Amino acid sequence: MKVSVVATVKDAGEAVGPFLESLAAQTRAPDEVIVVDGGSTDGTAERLRRAEGITLIEEPGANIARGRNLAIAAATHDVIAVTDADCVLEPRWLERLLVPLEAGADVAMGFYRPIAEGFLERCMAAINLPDPDEIDPARFMPSARSIAFRREAIETAGGYPEWLDIGEDMFVNHRWRELGLDRRFAPDAVVRWRLRGTLHETWTQYVRYARGDAVAGMFPERHALRLAVYGGALSALGSRGRLRKLAVAAAGLTYVATPMRRAMRRFDDPIERAAALVAVPALMAFVDAAKMAGYLAGLRAARGDAA
């Protein structure tokens, strides 16, 4: 089975070096590597141009979906593995990612772990990144940082939606589920990448994600529920009824329970553990606020386009 590895990049900076090193260290070498640069101005394209074994396509202004489609169109093999050029691939990433496809699957869904150095990054990892044993393969919606598929799978889905600037991988995941394709989880096919390091970057990221959901019509029930729950919680907290406030507190504890368990497992320092007890719930509310703001902005944009 021959495989093309494709990736997109823009202004990855120093992250390109570790990506190239991890690519060269794969136990199963790719048969070709195609990277689409969307218009880097920090020297990323120059570095990729000098790298051995990389086919670089430069397409200034291309969004991620456009870049992936260009790379897939340029690939000469019918099995495509997708990642991003700011990720670090674990040595057996490609080897393990191909196992489900070799067994007949249409799509192989890899896994990912954070490169989380600061306290904020580690808290965000506990909030957003599950452990492998938490994954239900039937419901898993993998990031395109770690995924492989047969060419006909992406063609059947219509390619990545170039009208979406963000959330394009979730859109394709939805299409594959609707089409009933054979998607299998490959938990040992792991990539790592750096999480956002500041609150401003985190806010911007989740606003953009939720805005993309609204524009694409994805997860409407989830976003509507979030808005309703927070609206109801604020109403209850503003009331005089003690039972309503207790109900809000109980619901809140249930909501934060899984991320808190992850944080307690992942933080070794007792001081950081204590700080995480406060930080994780606060950050969850912060992220939810960003999602609600982004979703409402996306709904307004979608209605404006429709008009």
Order of alpha helices (4+ residues) and beta strands (2+ residues): beta-alpha-beta-alpha-beta-alpha-beta-beta-alpha-beta-alpha-beta-alpha-alpha-beta-alpha-alpha-alpha-alpha
